[in-house]
Amino acid sequence: MKKIITVSLVALATTAGFLLNNQPTQAHNRPYYTRPLNYCYPTTEWLVDEDPAYHPQAYADGYRQGKNSAKKRQAYKPRTAGGEFGRGFDDGYYGREFAGQKHIVANILKPYTTTQCGYF
């Protein structure tokens, strides 16, 4: 009888210990030092504002495309770029003499600030 009581008390104490001392588990139990650190810092980038109508070869490109359109007998459609390109296209399409580029507008570099992030 003494053995049954002793075994019962040990079983009861063990069961109570397991039920009361359980700790919640984590899905990813990685050590802290292996996690990457995210670091963000400002940086200056440059935007090149290109005007399609005024690049250095705009007139020549338009003239060539106008001549090709006229040669293929395509219907005239004014070009949306306008400027030197549109002038060259009109001259080439209608068979006028090559007049060359009149105006050259340089590309504009515009700075802007953005945030760049990396893992370290």
MOLINVEN-V652031 format. One record per residue. N is the residue number from 1. RES is the residue in one small letter. SS is DSSP state (2 for helix, 1 for strand, 0 for the rest). Layout:
# MOLINVEN-V652031
n=N res=RES ss=SS
n=N res=RES ss=SS
This chain:
# MOLINVEN-V652031
n=1 res=m ss=0
n=2 res=k ss=2
n=3 res=k ss=2
n=4 res=i ss=2
n=5 res=i ss=2
n=6 res=t ss=2
n=7 res=v ss=2
n=8 res=s ss=2
n=9 res=l ss=2
n=10 res=v ss=2
n=11 res=a ss=2
n=12 res=l ss=2
n=13 res=a ss=2
n=14 res=t ss=2
n=15 res=t ss=2
n=16 res=a ss=2
n=17 res=g ss=2
n=18 res=f ss=2
n=19 res=l ss=2
n=20 res=l ss=2
n=21 res=n ss=0
n=22 res=n ss=0
n=23 res=q ss=0
n=24 res=p ss=0
n=25 res=t ss=0
n=26 res=q ss=0
n=27 res=a ss=0
n=28 res=h ss=0
n=29 res=n ss=0
n=30 res=r ss=0
n=31 res=p ss=0
n=32 res=y ss=2
n=33 res=y ss=2
n=34 res=t ss=2
n=35 res=r ss=0
n=36 res=p ss=0
n=37 res=l ss=0
n=38 res=n ss=1
n=39 res=y ss=1
n=40 res=c ss=1
n=41 res=y ss=1
n=42 res=p ss=1
n=43 res=t ss=1
n=44 res=t ss=1
n=45 res=e ss=1
n=46 res=w ss=1
n=47 res=l ss=1
n=48 res=v ss=1
n=49 res=d ss=1
n=50 res=e ss=0
n=51 res=d ss=0
n=52 res=p ss=0
n=53 res=a ss=0
n=54 res=y ss=0
n=55 res=h ss=0
n=56 res=p ss=0
n=57 res=q ss=0
n=58 res=a ss=2
n=59 res=y ss=2
n=60 res=a ss=2
n=61 res=d ss=2
n=62 res=g ss=2
n=63 res=y ss=2
n=64 res=r ss=2
n=65 res=q ss=2
n=66 res=g ss=2
n=67 res=k ss=2
n=68 res=n ss=2
n=69 res=s ss=2
n=70 res=a ss=2
n=71 res=k ss=2
n=72 res=k ss=0
n=73 res=r ss=0
n=74 res=q ss=0
n=75 res=a ss=0
n=76 res=y ss=0
n=77 res=k ss=0
n=78 res=p ss=0
n=79 res=r ss=0
n=80 res=t ss=0
n=81 res=a ss=0
n=82 res=g ss=0
n=83 res=g ss=2
n=84 res=e ss=2
n=85 res=f ss=2
n=86 res=g ss=2
n=87 res=r ss=2
n=88 res=g ss=2
n=89 res=f ss=2
n=90 res=d ss=2
n=91 res=d ss=2
n=92 res=g ss=2
n=93 res=y ss=2
n=94 res=y ss=0
n=95 res=g ss=0
n=96 res=r ss=0
n=97 res=e ss=0
n=98 res=f ss=0
n=99 res=a ss=0
n=100 res=g ss=0
n=101 res=q ss=0
n=102 res=k ss=0
n=103 res=h ss=0
n=104 res=i ss=0
n=105 res=v ss=0
n=106 res=a ss=0
n=107 res=n ss=0
n=108 res=i ss=1
n=109 res=l ss=1
n=110 res=k ss=1
n=111 res=p ss=1
n=112 res=y ss=1
n=113 res=t ss=1
n=114 res=t ss=1
n=115 res=t ss=1
n=116 res=q ss=1
n=117 res=c ss=1
n=118 res=g ss=1
n=119 res=y ss=1
n=120 res=f ss=0
